C-alpha cells in the first residue's frame, strides 16, 4: 500500500524545495495582490481555439434529425408489470421490541 503523506509533510517538503531553489541562486519575485500575469495590451485569447485567426464554424441546421430524435422519444413504451418484491417484516413482542423478522410477499401486511 502506498504511504499517505500528511499535509504537514507536504508543506515541509515544499518549504525545503523553495529554500534549495533560493540557495542555488534562484530568485522569487514578489507580486502585489490582485495583479495578473496577462498582458493588458494583448487581447484575451480563447484557449480552446488552435490559432488566433481561427473563426467559429457556422452551425448547420438539421431540423429533420431533431424531429426524428423527438419522435423516438415520444413513442410510449408499455409499462412493465410491477413485480412486488418480498418485504422484510419485523415481529414485535408485547413491549414493541423487535424479536425477529420474516419475509412477507404481500405489501400491505
N, C-alpha and C positions, 0 to 999 in steps of 0.2 A: 504494500500500500504506500502511496506517495505521501511523504510527511507534509502536514499542513503548517504553513508559516503563519505566525500571528502578525497582527497589524504592527506591533512594536518592532518585531524583527524586520519587517519590510521597511519601516521608517528608518531603522538603524542602518540597513544596507544602503538605502538611498542617500542618507547623510554621508556615509563613507564614500560612496561614488562621487558625490559633489566635492567633498574635501580632496579626494585624489585628483579630480579634474582641476581644481584651483591650484593645488600644489605643483602640478605638472605644467603650469603656465596657462591654464585656461582662464577665460575672462567671462564674468557673468554681468550682463547689462541690467541695470535697474530700470524698470518701465513704470511710468505713472499709472495709477489705477484708472481704468476706463479707456486706455489707449488701445488701438487696434494695429494689427500688422498689415492691414490692407492699405494700398496707396490711394489717397483721396483723388489724385489726378487721373487715375486709370479707372474706367467704369467696371462695375462688378461683372465677372464672367461666370456664366452658368456652368457648374462643374459637370453637368450631365451632357453637355454638347462636346463633341470632339474638337471642334475648332470654333473660333470666334465668328467666322463668316458663315457657319452652318445655320441655315434658317429652318424653322419648323416646317415639316412637310404638311401639305394640305390634307385634310381628312376626307375620305371618300364615303359619302353617304350610302348606306346599304339597308334601306327600309325593308326590302323583301327578306333579308336574312333575319332582321329583328322581328318581323312579323312571323316568320317560321318558328323562331325560338319561343315567342309568346304563345303561339298556337299549341306547341308541345306542352307548355306549362299549364294551359287551361284545360287540357283533356283530363277529366276527373277519373281517377282510378277507383275501383270498387274497394271500399274499406274491408279489410280482412276481419274475419270473425275474431273477436277478442277472446283470448284464452284466459280463463280465470285460474291463476296460479294458486296453489295451496298457500294458505297464510298461517303464520305461527300464532297460536292462541295460548295464552297463559292460563293455567289452572291455579286459582287462588284458594287459600284456606279461609277459615271463618274470620280471621283478623285482617284479611285483604293482602296478606303476604304471598308472593308467588311461590308455588310449590314445585311445579314443573310446567313444561309447555308441550303442546301437542300440535300436529299439523291438521288444519281444517280445510276441506275442499270448498266449503260454502263461504261466501264473502260476508254474509250478514250474521254469522254465528256470534 
